Amino acid sequence: MMGDKAMFDKLKLKRQPKPETIRKILICQSNADLIQCRKHIHRIGGTVVKELPLVNGLVCELPDVLMYELESTSGVKRIEDDIKFHTSCLNYFFRRRSSPQQKPQEVGWGVRRIGAPEAWPISRGAQVAVAVIDTGVQLDHPDLQGRLGKGFNAISTGRSANDDNGHGTHVAGIIAAADNDIGVVGVAPEVIIHPVKVLDSTGAGSLSDVIEGLQWCIEQKVDLINMSLGARQDSETFREMIKLAAERGIIIVAAAGNSGPAMDSIDYPARYPETIAVAASDQQDAIADFSSRGREVDITAPGVEIPSTYLKGEYRSLSGTSMATPHITGTIALLKARKAELDLAEIKAILRRSAYRLPNFAPEYQGVGLVQAGVAVNKYSE
């Protein structure tokens, strides 16, 4: 029969909370070290969730009490938190009513304000490959039919990049909604959109999935990446991936964030010099109150009450630097369709020369000014 002390010890053991499982990104010194680290993680009771070979990385989960074992692993360059990312959209606008898919086609006020229709006789972005790193895209939306290329799902390997949130579909429509007599028309209605799902149904995601999405884009050799998402925290590994993509000639357009009117409030990756950071303006050509401010802002685009494609084949007006960013991505696609070899410095120069500087706003609010796609393509794309 079990004694009192043994019984007490057993009850005490039962009442002890289970160790918390944590998720970390492990960057190794070399590929050989990566192989050894994988074995060590399994040996100490952890799980390898995914590999990030372009940065010699592993994403692992293990009990927090075993963290010291991970830190002492030979060949480890650094260990980082798998920080959280979010869309750069104002969530309360998601409650707005949707429009039916049968609505006659309109050119949204943002597309008109940047002069995109004036560029269409010369360029519609044909064959430019644009990756939308986001919540995915509704793959059968009638206004995106024929505009979608190969996709990738970093959250659920092997599953499609179909959108279960609506944000990515909205962003894709601003860039590339077809000129087909229904709904809306995008800034560059003949580009090819590659949906890359890294954010879940709530519009949130992890650094490791964003990095894996970037890795896929590099492997696919896309021309442009739209990142209408961000994080408040920096990451050395994330910066390495952004730099690697830029070195491969991929242009990255990123939302400045919605932390305005506070100054020095730009999200990552928009803070990085390898990206084009986008602020948001309204229909009165004023910088939106929510738009993040800082010296990293490169340019401004419409971002308030922007109509675009949404889930279930419908349409919705949303606001945020998320909506401003694809106006810039679409503009660059128009330029790249004319001159594919344009690099980041050349594109920034064209955007600067063609932009309309908004009066009464410092560069920390608007960058070089409000993008003018028509002027950029007609005057500077030869």
N, C-alpha and C positions, 0 to 999 in steps of 0.2 A: 504494500500500500504506500502511496506517495506521501512523504513527510510534509510538514507545514512549510518548511523552507523551500523544498523543491516545488511545491504547488505555487508558492509566492513568486519564485523565480520564473515559472512558466507563465503565470498571469502577467507579470511585469514585461516579459518578452513580447507577449501578444499585444500589449498596450503601446509598445514603442512604435512610433510612426515609421513607415517605410522610407528609406532614403529617397530624396528627391532626385529625379532624373533630369540632367541638364544636357543641353545641346551646344556643341562647340565646333568651331572651324579650326582644323589643325593644318598648318602650312609646314611642309617638310623642306629640308635643305636640297634634296634631289629626288629623282624618281625612284632610285634604289631605296632611299630612306622611307619613301611613301609606302613601299611594299612591306618593309619591316614594321612600320608604324601600324599598318592595317592588322598585321599578325598580333602585335602587342595589344591593341585595343580589344581584339577578340579574347586574348589570353586573360585579360584583367576583368572580363565580364561586360565590356561595352559592345556597342553595335555601330557598324559603319553604315550610315544612311546613304551617302553618295560620294563619288569622287569628283574632284575638280582638277583634272590633269594639267590644264594650261598654267596653273599656279602651284602644281605639286601639292594639292590640297585634299583633305578628307573632311567630311562632315560626320561627326559621331555623336552618339548619345550614350551616357553612362551615369551611374549613380554619383551624386556630388561628393560622396565620401571617398570616391576613387580619383578625384581630380588631381591629387598629389602624384598619383601614378602616371597620369598623362603628362604632367609638367616635367617629370623626370625622364621622359622617354628620349632615348638617343636619336639624333637626327632631326629634332623638331626645331624649326626656325621661329615660329610664334604660334600662339593660341589666341583666337578671337571669339568674342560672343557672336552668336547668330542673331544680329540685331534686327529689329522690325522695320519694315517699310510700309507705306500707305499711299493711296491715291492722293493726287493734289486737286481734289474736287471738294466743293462745299457740300457736305452730306445732306443738309436740309433741302437742297434742290431736288434730291431724289424723290421727294414726295409729290412733285408736280405731276399733273395728269399727262398721260401720253397721248399722242395723236395716232390715228389709224394709218395703216400703211397705204391706203388708197388716196391719201391727200395729194393734190397736184404738186409738181416739183416747184421748189422755191430755192433761190440762192440766198443763203443766210446772210444776215447783216454783216457778220465778220468777214465772210468770203468777199462780199462786195466792198467792205471798207478797206481791205488790203489791196484791192484792184486785181484780184486773181482773174476775173473774166477778161480783162484786157490782155492777159498773157496767153489765154487759150488759143488764139489763132496761130501762135508761134509754138507753144509747148503745153502739153497736158500731162507731162510726167511719164510718158509711155515707157514701159519696161524698167523703170527704176524700182529697185527692190527695197522696200521699207519694212523694217521689223517694228512692230508695236509691242513693246515689253509692258505687259499690263495684266488685266483680268481675263484675257482671251478675247475672242471676237465671235459674235453669233455667226456661225459658218453658213447658215442658209438665209441670212437677211436678204430680201429682194433688192435692196439698194447697194449691196456689196457683192452681188453675184458677178463672177468673172473678174473680180478684183483681188481675190484671195489666192495666195500661193501656199506653199508648204508651211506647216505650223509646228509648234513644240509646246509640250506641257511639262514644266519643271516640277510641278507639285505632285502629279500622279503620272509616273513614267508609263509610257505606252498608251495613255489616253489622249483624246483629241484636245485641242486648244479652244474648245467651245466656251463661250462666256457664260458664267452663272451670276454675274453681278450687274453688267450693263455699261460699266465705265469704259472698258476697252473697246466695246462696240461703238460707243459714242465718239471716242477718240479716232477710231479708224474711219468713221464716216466724215469727220471734219477733213481728214486727209484725202480720202479717196472715194466717197460716195459717187455712184455712177450717174452720168448725165443721161437719164432714161425716162424722163417725164413723170416720175413719182418722187415724193419725199424731198430730199435735199440733194445738192451736188457738192462734192468736195473741192478743196483747193486744187488738187492735182488728180482729176478723175480717171486717169489711165495708169496710175502706178500699180504695182503689185504689192499687196499687204501680206506680210508674214506674221501671223498672230503668235505671240510667245506668252504663254500663261505662267505668271510667277506670283500673282495675287489671287486670293481665294474669293469666295462669295461675299465676304464682308469688305473687300477692297484692301485687305492686309496681307502681308507676306514676310518672308525671311530673307536675310542677306544671301544665304547659301543658294536659294532658288533664283534670286536675281542674278547672282554670279553664274549659275548654270545656264540661265537664259542668255546672258552675254556670251558665254562660251559657245553656245549653239549658233548665235548670230555670227560670230567670228568664223566658225567652221563653214557656215553657209555662204560667207562672203557677201553679206548684204551691203547695200550702199549707205543706208541711213538707219538710225535707230531713234524711235520716239520713246522717251521715258517721262510719262506724265505721272510720276511717282517720286517719292523721296523719303529720306530719313534725316533725323536731326543729329545723329551720331556719325562720326567719321569712322572709316575702316581702311587700314593699310592694304588689305587684300582687295577690297573693292576698288581702291584707287589704282592698284596694279592692273586690274582687269579693264578699267576704263582706259588707262594709258595703252594697254595692249591693243584694244579695239581701235583706238585713234592711230596707233602706229601702223595698223593694217589698212588705214585709209577710210575707216568707217566714220561718218559724221554722226555725232550724238547730240540730240536736242533734248533738253531737260527742263522740267517745270521748276521755277524759282521757289515755289511753295506758297502756302496761304497763311503765313504768320504775320502779315502786315496788320496795322501800320508800323509795327516795331522795326527798327533799323537793325542791320546785321543779322537778318533772320532767314537767309537763304538756306535751303535744304541741300543735302548731298543726293545726287551727284552734280547738281547745278553749280555748286561751289568750285568744282574742279575746272581748271583752265582748258582741259581737253574737251569740254562740252560747250554748247551754246545755251545759256541760261535765259529763260523767257519769263517776263512779267506780263500781267494782264491789265487790259484797259476796258473801259465801258463805251457805250454808244455816244457819249459826249466827249470822247477822246481824253478822259481823265483816267489816271491810274486807279484801279480798283482798290478800295480800302483794304481788302484782304490780301492783296498781292505783296509778297515778301520784298523787303528792300535790302540793298547792299551793293557794295562796289563790284560784286561778281555779275550783276545783271548785264546781259549783253544786248537785249532787244525786247520790244514789247509787241503784243498781238492781242486782238479782241478775246476777252475771256469771261464776259458777263452775259448770261441768258443766251447761250449759243445753241441753236437748234441742230440736232444731228440724229443719226441712227441710234436705236436702242433695242432692247430685248423684245422677243415675240414679233419681230418684223415691224416694230413701231418706231416712234420718234419722240425725242424729249429735249427740252432746253435745260442745260446745266451750266454752272458757273465754277470758275476756278482757274488757276494757272495750268491745270490739266487741259483745259479747253483752248487756252492761248497757245500752248506748245505745238499742237498739230498744225496750226496755221503756219508756223515757221517751218515745220518739217515738210509740209506740202509745198511751200515756196522754194525750199532748197531742192525738192524733187523736180520742180519745174526747171530750175537752173541745171541740175545734173542731167536731165534729159537732153538738154542742149549741148552740154559740155561735161561729159562724164568724168574727166580727169580733174575737175575742180577740187582743191584740197581745203582743209579747214580755214587756213589763213586767207585764201582767195575768196571763199564764201563769206567770211566775216567782213572782208573788205567791200564786197558787193552789197551786202546788207547795210553796211554803214553808209555807203555813198548814196543808196537809194531810199533810205528811211526818212520818215517825216518826224522831225523833232517836235515833241509835244511841248507847248509853252507852259511855263510855270512849274516844270518838274525837273529836278536834278537828275544827272546820270544814274545815281544810286536807285532811282525809282524806275527809269525807263531804258537805261542803257543808251544805245545810239538813237532810239526813237521808235516810232510805230512802223512796222514792216510794210513795205509797198511792193507786193509781188509783181504787179504789172510793170512798174518802173524798172525793177531789178531785171526782169526777163527782157523787156524791150530795149533797154539802154545798155545793159552790162553782160549779156549772156553770149555775146559773139566770141 
